Amino acid sequence: MEPFSIPLETIYLYGLIISGVLTVLYVLFADVFHFHGAGDGGFHFLNPVLIFAFVTVLSASGFLFERLSSLHYLLILGISAGAAFILVTLLNVFVLVPLSSAEESLVYKESDLQGRVGTVITAIPANGFGEVMIDSTSGRIAKPASSFDGDEIPNGTDVLVVQVKNGVLEVTVHHQLESFI
């Protein structure tokens, strides 16, 4: 069959090229325009990544079947759509969903730093600013700090974060309780 007097093989090839280019453009520019798709409103299957992947797999398998087999064009379309649906479902379940939940677990809020213990890496003067490093499960966090009590705190001292104001940690010297066991 040749709709618009163009062979189906060519149509599948054009679909593959166009969906491949759109996928690359989406990957490069989605964060620039803050486009998150319709996945936020409950329609997770309308995620642009999934739509582009579906069209790409459909076009690629349709092109290969048209080129390498003598099956009927509707059967080729059905097999290609089924294969694309299965692969896109696997992509969503095993790649996109775990990545979206892992991304959220690495984020921290400044208010989460309250009560944490860190180490002074740049001495904190009495009425000035220094720097504190806090070890975290996702890495180390270095933040500017000032003394909560107004005391000078030297390098290497363990400090307790009392509060966070305007991105600056207010810290005090951390005293360990001694164990007599």
FIKOLZA-1660 file (N, C-alpha, C; in steps of 0.1 Angstrom, whole numbers, plus 5000, padded with zeros to 4 digits):
% residues 181
   i   px   py   pz ch aa at
   1 5008 4988 5000  A  M  N
   1 5000 5000 5000  A  M CA
   1 5009 5012 5000  A  M  C
   2 5005 5022 4993  A  E  N
   2 5012 5035 4992  A  E CA
   2 5003 5047 4994  A  E  C
   3 5001 5051 5006  A  P  N
   3 4993 5063 5009  A  P CA
   3 5001 5076 5004  A  P  C
   4 4994 5085 4997  A  F  N
   4 5000 5097 4992  A  F CA
   4 5011 5094 4982  A  F  C
   5 5010 5082 4976  A  S  N
   5 5020 5077 4966  A  S CA
   5 5034 5077 4972  A  S  C
   6 5035 5074 4985  A  I  N
   6 5048 5072 4992  A  I CA
   6 5048 5058 4998  A  I  C
   7 5058 5050 4995  A  P  N
   7 5058 5037 5001  A  P CA
   7 5058 5037 5017  A  P  C
   8 5052 5027 5023  A  L  N
   8 5051 5027 5037  A  L CA
   8 5065 5026 5044  A  L  C
   9 5074 5020 5037  A  E  N
   9 5088 5019 5042  A  E CA
   9 5093 5033 5044  A  E  C
  10 5091 5041 5035  A  T  N
  10 5096 5055 5036  A  T CA
  10 5089 5063 5047  A  T  C
  11 5076 5061 5048  A  I  N
  11 5069 5068 5059  A  I CA
  11 5074 5063 5073  A  I  C
  12 5076 5050 5075  A  Y  N
  12 5082 5046 5087  A  Y CA
  12 5096 5052 5089  A  Y  C
  13 5104 5053 5079  A  L  N
  13 5117 5058 5080  A  L CA
  13 5116 5073 5084  A  L  C
  14 5107 5081 5078  A  Y  N
  14 5105 5095 5081  A  Y CA
  14 5101 5096 5096  A  Y  C
  15 5092 5087 5100  A  G  N
  15 5087 5088 5114  A  G CA
  15 5098 5085 5124  A  G  C
  16 5107 5075 5120  A  L  N
  16 5119 5072 5129  A  L CA
  16 5128 5084 5130  A  L  C
  17 5131 5090 5119  A  I  N
  17 5141 5102 5119  A  I CA
  17 5135 5113 5127  A  I  C
  18 5122 5117 5124  A  I  N
  18 5116 5128 5131  A  I CA
  18 5114 5125 5146  A  I  C
  19 5110 5113 5150  A  S  N
  19 5109 5111 5164  A  S CA
  19 5122 5110 5171  A  S  C
  20 5132 5105 5164  A  G  N
  20 5146 5105 5170  A  G CA
  20 5151 5119 5172  A  G  C
  21 5149 5128 5162  A  V  N
  21 5153 5142 5164  A  V CA
  21 5146 5149 5175  A  V  C
  22 5132 5147 5176  A  L  N
  22 5124 5153 5186  A  L CA
  22 5128 5148 5200  A  L  C
  23 5132 5135 5201  A  T  N
  23 5136 5129 5214  A  T CA
  23 5149 5136 5218  A  T  C
  24 5159 5137 5209  A  V  N
  24 5172 5144 5213  A  V CA
  24 5169 5158 5217  A  V  C
  25 5161 5166 5209  A  L  N
  25 5158 5180 5213  A  L CA
  25 5151 5180 5227  A  L  C
  26 5142 5171 5229  A  Y  N
  26 5135 5171 5242  A  Y CA
  26 5145 5168 5254  A  Y  C
  27 5153 5159 5252  A  V  N
  27 5163 5156 5262  A  V CA
  27 5172 5168 5265  A  V  C
  28 5176 5175 5254  A  L  N
  28 5185 5187 5256  A  L CA
  28 5178 5199 5262  A  L  C
  29 5165 5201 5258  A  F  N
  29 5159 5214 5262  A  F CA
  29 5147 5213 5271  A  F  C
  30 5143 5201 5276  A  A  N
  30 5132 5200 5285  A  A CA
  30 5134 5208 5298  A  A  C
  31 5146 5207 5304  A  D  N
  31 5148 5214 5316  A  D CA
  31 5149 5230 5314  A  D  C
  32 5153 5234 5303  A  V  N
  32 5155 5248 5300  A  V CA
  32 5141 5255 5301  A  V  C
  33 5131 5248 5295  A  F  N
  33 5117 5254 5294  A  F CA
  33 5109 5249 5306  A  F  C
  34 5114 5241 5315  A  H  N
  34 5107 5236 5326  A  H CA
  34 5094 5228 5322  A  H  C
  35 5095 5221 5312  A  F  N
  35 5083 5213 5307  A  F CA
  35 5084 5199 5314  A  F  C
  36 5074 5196 5322  A  H  N
  36 5074 5183 5329  A  H CA
  36 5063 5174 5323  A  H  C
  37 5056 5178 5313  A  G  N
  37 5046 5169 5307  A  G CA
  37 5034 5168 5315  A  G  C
  38 5025 5159 5311  A  A  N
  38 5012 5157 5318  A  A CA
  38 5013 5147 5329  A  A  C
  39 5025 5143 5333  A  G  N
  39 5027 5133 5343  A  G CA
  39 5023 5138 5357  A  G  C
  40 5022 5151 5359  A  D  N
  40 5019 5156 5372  A  D CA
  40 5004 5155 5376  A  D  C
  41 4996 5154 5365  A  G  N
  41 4981 5154 5368  A  G CA
  41 4975 5140 5368  A  G  C
  42 4983 5130 5369  A  G  N
  42 4978 5117 5369  A  G CA
  42 4979 5109 5356  A  G  C
  43 4982 5116 5345  A  F  N
  43 4983 5110 5332  A  F CA
  43 4998 5107 5329  A  F  C
  44 5004 5097 5336  A  H  N
  44 5018 5094 5335  A  H CA
  44 5021 5088 5322  A  H  C
  45 5012 5082 5315  A  F  N
  45 5014 5076 5302  A  F CA
  45 5015 5087 5291  A  F  C
  46 5012 5100 5294  A  L  N
  46 5013 5111 5284  A  L CA
  46 5027 5118 5286  A  L  C
  47 5036 5112 5293  A  N  N
  47 5049 5118 5295  A  N CA
  47 5056 5118 5281  A  N  C
  48 5061 5130 5277  A  P  N
  48 5067 5131 5263  A  P CA
  48 5078 5121 5261  A  P  C
  49 5086 5117 5271  A  V  N
  49 5096 5107 5269  A  V CA
  49 5090 5094 5264  A  V  C
  50 5078 5090 5270  A  L  N
  50 5072 5078 5266  A  L CA
  50 5065 5078 5252  A  L  C
  51 5060 5090 5249  A  I  N
  51 5054 5092 5236  A  I CA
  51 5064 5091 5225  A  I  C
  52 5076 5098 5227  A  F  N
  52 5086 5098 5217  A  F CA
  52 5092 5084 5216  A  F  C
  53 5094 5077 5227  A  A  N
  53 5099 5063 5227  A  A CA
  53 5090 5054 5219  A  A  C
  54 5077 5055 5221  A  F  N
  54 5067 5047 5215  A  F CA
  54 5067 5049 5199  A  F  C
  55 5067 5062 5195  A  V  N
  55 5068 5065 5181  A  V CA
  55 5081 5060 5175  A  V  C
  56 5092 5061 5182  A  T  N
  56 5105 5057 5177  A  T CA
  56 5105 5042 5175  A  T  C
  57 5101 5034 5185  A  V  N
  57 5101 5019 5184  A  V CA
  57 5091 5015 5173  A  V  C
  58 5079 5021 5173  A  L  N
  58 5069 5018 5163  A  L CA
  58 5075 5020 5149  A  L  C
  59 5081 5031 5146  A  S  N
  59 5086 5034 5133  A  S CA
  59 5098 5025 5130  A  S  C
  60 5107 5022 5139  A  A  N
  60 5118 5014 5137  A  A CA
  60 5114 4999 5133  A  A  C
  61 5105 4994 5141  A  S  N
  61 5101 4980 5139  A  S CA
  61 5092 4979 5126  A  S  C
  62 5084 4990 5124  A  G  N
  62 5076 4990 5111  A  G CA
  62 5085 4990 5099  A  G  C
  63 5096 4999 5100  A  F  N
  63 5105 5000 5089  A  F CA
  63 5112 4986 5086  A  F  C
  64 5117 4980 5097  A  L  N
  64 5123 4967 5095  A  L CA
  64 5114 4956 5090  A  L  C
  65 5102 4955 5095  A  F  N
  65 5092 4945 5090  A  F CA
  65 5089 4948 5075  A  F  C
  66 5087 4960 5072  A  E  N
  66 5083 4963 5058  A  E CA
  66 5095 4960 5048  A  E  C
  67 5107 4962 5053  A  R  N
  67 5119 4960 5045  A  R CA
  67 5122 4945 5044  A  R  C
  68 5121 4937 5055  A  L  N
  68 5126 4924 5056  A  L CA
  68 5115 4913 5055  A  L  C
  69 5102 4916 5055  A  S  N
  69 5092 4906 5054  A  S CA
  69 5081 4909 5044  A  S  C
  70 5073 4899 5041  A  S  N
  70 5062 4902 5031  A  S CA
  70 5049 4901 5038  A  S  C
  71 5048 4905 5051  A  L  N
  71 5035 4905 5059  A  L CA
  71 5027 4916 5054  A  L  C
  72 5014 4915 5057  A  H  N
  72 5004 4925 5053  A  H CA
  72 5007 4938 5062  A  H  C
  73 5004 4949 5056  A  Y  N
  73 5008 4962 5062  A  Y CA
  73 5001 4964 5076  A  Y  C
  74 4988 4959 5077  A  L  N
  74 4981 4961 5089  A  L CA
  74 4986 4951 5100  A  L  C
  75 4991 4939 5096  A  L  N
  75 4997 4930 5106  A  L CA
  75 5011 4936 5111  A  L  C
  76 5018 4942 5101  A  I  N
  76 5031 4949 5105  A  I CA
  76 5028 4960 5115  A  I  C
  77 5018 4968 5112  A  L  N
  77 5014 4979 5121  A  L CA
  77 5010 4974 5135  A  L  C
  78 5002 4963 5136  A  G  N
  78 4998 4957 5148  A  G CA
  78 5010 4952 5156  A  G  C
  79 5019 4944 5149  A  I  N
  79 5031 4939 5156  A  I CA
  79 5040 4950 5161  A  I  C
  80 5042 4960 5153  A  S  N
  80 5050 4971 5157  A  S CA
  80 5044 4979 5169  A  S  C
  81 5031 4981 5169  A  A  N
  81 5025 4988 5180  A  A CA
  81 5026 4980 5193  A  A  C
  82 5024 4967 5191  A  G  N
  82 5025 4958 5203  A  G CA
  82 5039 4958 5209  A  G  C
  83 5049 4957 5200  A  A  N
  83 5063 4957 5205  A  A CA
  83 5066 4970 5211  A  A  C
  84 5061 4981 5205  A  A  N
  84 5064 4994 5211  A  A CA
  84 5057 4996 5224  A  A  C
  85 5045 4991 5226  A  F  N
  85 5038 4992 5238  A  F CA
  85 5045 4985 5249  A  F  C
  86 5049 4973 5246  A  I  N
  86 5057 4964 5256  A  I CA
  86 5070 4971 5260  A  I  C
  87 5078 4975 5250  A  L  N
  87 5091 4981 5254  A  L CA
  87 5089 4995 5261  A  L  C
  88 5079 5003 5258  A  V  N
  88 5077 5015 5265  A  V CA
  88 5072 5013 5279  A  V  C
  89 5064 5003 5281  A  T  N
  89 5059 4999 5294  A  T CA
  89 5071 4995 5303  A  T  C
  90 5080 4987 5297  A  L  N
  90 5092 4982 5305  A  L CA
  90 5101 4994 5308  A  L  C
  91 5102 5003 5298  A  L  N
  91 5110 5015 5300  A  L CA
  91 5105 5023 5312  A  L  C
  92 5092 5025 5312  A  N  N
  92 5085 5033 5322  A  N CA
  92 5087 5026 5336  A  N  C
  93 5084 5014 5337  A  V  N
  93 5084 5007 5350  A  V CA
  93 5098 5005 5356  A  V  C
  94 5107 5001 5347  A  F  N
  94 5121 4998 5352  A  F CA
  94 5131 5009 5351  A  F  C
  95 5128 5020 5344  A  V  N
  95 5138 5031 5343  A  V CA
  95 5133 5044 5348  A  V  C
  96 5122 5049 5342  A  L  N
  96 5117 5062 5345  A  L CA
  96 5111 5063 5359  A  L  C
  97 5103 5054 5364  A  V  N
  97 5098 5055 5377  A  V CA
  97 5109 5054 5388  A  V  C
  98 5118 5044 5387  A  P  N
  98 5129 5045 5397  A  P CA
  98 5138 5057 5397  A  P  C
  99 5140 5063 5385  A  L  N
  99 5148 5075 5384  A  L CA
  99 5141 5087 5390  A  L  C
 100 5128 5088 5388  A  S  N
 100 5121 5099 5394  A  S CA
 100 5120 5099 5409  A  S  C
 101 5119 5087 5415  A  S  N
 101 5119 5086 5429  A  S CA
 101 5133 5088 5435  A  S  C
 102 5143 5083 5428  A  A  N
 102 5157 5085 5433  A  A CA
 102 5161 5099 5432  A  A  C
 103 5157 5107 5422  A  E  N
 103 5160 5121 5421  A  E CA
 103 5155 5129 5433  A  E  C
 104 5143 5126 5438  A  E  N
 104 5138 5133 5449  A  E CA
 104 5145 5130 5462  A  E  C
 105 5151 5118 5464  A  S  N
 105 5157 5114 5476  A  S CA
 105 5171 5121 5478  A  S  C
 106 5177 5127 5468  A  L  N
 106 5190 5133 5469  A  L CA
 106 5188 5148 5472  A  L  C
 107 5177 5153 5472  A  V  N
 107 5174 5167 5475  A  V CA
 107 5173 5170 5490  A  V  C
 108 5178 5181 5494  A  Y  N
 108 5177 5184 5508  A  Y CA
 108 5172 5199 5509  A  Y  C
 109 5165 5201 5520  A  K  N
 109 5161 5215 5523  A  K CA
 109 5170 5221 5534  A  K  C
 110 5172 5233 5534  A  E  N
 110 5181 5239 5544  A  E CA
 110 5176 5237 5558  A  E  C
 111 5163 5237 5559  A  S  N
 111 5157 5234 5572  A  S CA
 111 5160 5220 5577  A  S  C
 112 5163 5211 5568  A  D  N
 112 5167 5197 5572  A  D CA
 112 5181 5197 5579  A  D  C
 113 5189 5207 5577  A  L  N
 113 5202 5208 5583  A  L CA
 113 5202 5211 5598  A  L  C
 114 5191 5216 5603  A  Q  N
 114 5190 5219 5617  A  Q CA
 114 5192 5207 5625  A  Q  C
 115 5200 5208 5636  A  G  N
 115 5203 5196 5644  A  G CA
 115 5214 5187 5639  A  G  C
 116 5219 5190 5628  A  R  N
 116 5230 5181 5622  A  R CA
 116 5243 5185 5628  A  R  C
 117 5253 5176 5628  A  V  N
 117 5266 5179 5633  A  V CA
 117 5275 5180 5621  A  V  C
 118 5284 5190 5621  A  G  N
 118 5293 5192 5610  A  G CA
 118 5307 5195 5615  A  G  C
 119 5316 5197 5606  A  T  N
 119 5330 5201 5610  A  T CA
 119 5334 5214 5604  A  T  C
 120 5340 5223 5611  A  V  N
 120 5344 5236 5606  A  V CA
 120 5356 5234 5597  A  V  C
 121 5355 5239 5584  A  I  N
 121 5366 5238 5575  A  I CA
 121 5373 5251 5572  A  I  C
 122 5366 5262 5576  A  T  N
 122 5372 5275 5575  A  T CA
 122 5368 5282 5589  A  T  C
 123 5378 5286 5596  A  A  N
 123 5375 5291 5610  A  A CA
 123 5364 5302 5610  A  A  C
 124 5356 5301 5620  A  I  N
 124 5345 5311 5621  A  I CA
 124 5349 5322 5632  A  I  C
 125 5351 5334 5627  A  P  N
 125 5354 5345 5637  A  P CA
 125 5342 5348 5645  A  P  C
 126 5344 5356 5656  A  A  N
 126 5334 5359 5665  A  A CA
 126 5322 5366 5659  A  A  C
 127 5324 5376 5650  A  N  N
 127 5313 5383 5643  A  N CA
 127 5315 5382 5628  A  N  C
 128 5319 5370 5623  A  G  N
 128 5320 5369 5609  A  G CA
 128 5315 5355 5604  A  G  C
 129 5320 5352 5592  A  F  N
 129 5315 5340 5586  A  F CA
 129 5327 5330 5583  A  F  C
 130 5324 5317 5584  A  G  N
 130 5334 5307 5581  A  G CA
 130 5326 5296 5573  A  G  C
 131 5331 5284 5573  A  E  N
 131 5325 5274 5565  A  E CA
 131 5324 5261 5572  A  E  C
 132 5313 5254 5571  A  V  N
 132 5311 5241 5578  A  V CA
 132 5308 5230 5568  A  V  C
 133 5314 5218 5570  A  M  N
 133 5311 5207 5561  A  M CA
 133 5303 5197 5569  A  M  C
 134 5291 5192 5563  A  I  N
 134 5283 5183 5569  A  I CA
 134 5283 5170 5560  A  I  C
 135 5286 5159 5566  A  D  N
 135 5285 5146 5558  A  D CA
 135 5271 5141 5557  A  D  C
 136 5267 5137 5545  A  S  N
 136 5254 5132 5542  A  S CA
 136 5254 5119 5535  A  S  C
 137 5243 5112 5534  A  T  N
 137 5243 5099 5526  A  T CA
 137 5245 5102 5511  A  T  C
 138 5242 5113 5506  A  S  N
 138 5243 5116 5492  A  S CA
 138 5256 5124 5489  A  S  C
 139 5265 5126 5499  A  G  N
 139 5277 5133 5497  A  G CA
 139 5280 5143 5508  A  G  C
 140 5288 5153 5506  A  R  N
 140 5291 5163 5516  A  R CA
 140 5285 5176 5512  A  R  C
 141 5281 5183 5522  A  I  N
 141 5275 5196 5520  A  I CA
 141 5284 5207 5527  A  I  C
 142 5289 5216 5520  A  A  N
 142 5297 5227 5525  A  A CA
 142 5288 5240 5525  A  A  C
 143 5286 5246 5536  A  K  N
 143 5278 5258 5537  A  K CA
 143 5285 5269 5545  A  K  C
 144 5282 5282 5542  A  P  N
 144 5287 5293 5550  A  P CA
 144 5281 5292 5564  A  P  C
 145 5288 5296 5574  A  A  N
 145 5283 5295 5588  A  A CA
 145 5288 5307 5596  A  A  C
 146 5280 5310 5606  A  S  N
 146 5284 5320 5616  A  S CA
 146 5282 5314 5630  A  S  C
 147 5288 5320 5640  A  S  N
 147 5286 5315 5654  A  S CA
 147 5273 5320 5660  A  S  C
 148 5266 5310 5665  A  F  N
 148 5253 5313 5671  A  F CA
 148 5255 5321 5685  A  F  C
 149 5266 5317 5692  A  D  N
 149 5269 5323 5705  A  D CA
 149 5277 5336 5704  A  D  C
 150 5283 5338 5692  A  G  N
 150 5292 5350 5691  A  G CA
 150 5306 5346 5695  A  G  C
 151 5309 5334 5696  A  D  N
 151 5323 5329 5700  A  D CA
 151 5331 5326 5687  A  D  C
 152 5344 5326 5688  A  E  N
 152 5353 5322 5677  A  E CA
 152 5353 5307 5677  A  E  C
 153 5352 5301 5666  A  I  N
 153 5353 5286 5665  A  I CA
 153 5364 5282 5655  A  I  C
 154 5375 5275 5660  A  P  N
 154 5386 5272 5651  A  P CA
 154 5383 5260 5641  A  P  C
 155 5392 5259 5632  A  N  N
 155 5391 5248 5622  A  N CA
 155 5391 5234 5629  A  N  C
 156 5384 5224 5623  A  G  N
 156 5384 5211 5628  A  G CA
 156 5375 5208 5640  A  G  C
 157 5368 5219 5644  A  T  N
 157 5359 5217 5656  A  T CA
 157 5345 5211 5651  A  T  C
 158 5340 5202 5659  A  D  N
 158 5327 5197 5656  A  D CA
 158 5317 5207 5661  A  D  C
 159 5307 5210 5652  A  V  N
 159 5297 5220 5656  A  V CA
 159 5283 5214 5653  A  V  C
 160 5273 5220 5660  A  L  N
 160 5259 5216 5659  A  L CA
 160 5252 5228 5652  A  L  C
 161 5244 5225 5642  A  V  N
 161 5236 5235 5635  A  V CA
 161 5224 5238 5643  A  V  C
 162 5223 5251 5648  A  V  N
 162 5212 5255 5656  A  V CA
 162 5201 5260 5647  A  V  C
 163 5203 5268 5637  A  Q  N
 163 5193 5273 5628  A  Q CA
 163 5200 5277 5615  A  Q  C
 164 5191 5280 5605  A  V  N
 164 5196 5284 5592  A  V CA
 164 5188 5297 5589  A  V  C
 165 5196 5307 5586  A  K  N
 165 5190 5320 5582  A  K CA
 165 5197 5325 5569  A  K  C
 166 5188 5328 5559  A  N  N
 166 5193 5333 5546  A  N CA
 166 5205 5325 5540  A  N  C
 167 5204 5312 5542  A  G  N
 167 5214 5303 5536  A  G CA
 167 5227 5302 5544  A  G  C
 168 5227 5308 5556  A  V  N
 168 5239 5307 5565  A  V CA
 168 5235 5299 5577  A  V  C
 169 5244 5289 5580  A  L  N
 169 5242 5281 5592  A  L CA
 169 5246 5288 5604  A  L  C
 170 5238 5288 5614  A  E  N
 170 5242 5294 5627  A  E CA
 170 5245 5282 5636  A  E  C
 171 5258 5281 5640  A  V  N
 171 5263 5269 5647  A  V CA
 171 5269 5272 5661  A  V  C
 172 5270 5262 5669  A  T  N
 172 5276 5263 5682  A  T CA
 172 5285 5250 5684  A  T  C
 173 5294 5251 5693  A  V  N
 173 5304 5240 5695  A  V CA
 173 5296 5228 5700  A  V  C
 174 5298 5216 5694  A  H  N
 174 5291 5204 5698  A  H CA
 174 5299 5197 5708  A  H  C
 175 5293 5194 5720  A  H  N
 175 5300 5187 5731  A  H CA
 175 5295 5173 5731  A  H  C
 176 5303 5163 5730  A  Q  N
 176 5299 5149 5731  A  Q CA
 176 5297 5145 5745  A  Q  C
 177 5287 5137 5747  A  L  N
 177 5285 5132 5761  A  L CA
 177 5295 5120 5762  A  L  C
 178 5302 5120 5774  A  E  N
 178 5311 5109 5776  A  E CA
 178 5304 5097 5781  A  E  C
 179 5309 5085 5777  A  S  N
 179 5303 5073 5781  A  S CA
 179 5312 5067 5792  A  S  C
 180 5307 5063 5803  A  F  N
 180 5315 5057 5814  A  F CA
 180 5314 5042 5814  A  F  C
 181 5310 5036 5804  A  I  N
 181 5309 5021 5803  A  I CA
 181 5322 5015 5799  A  I  C
% end
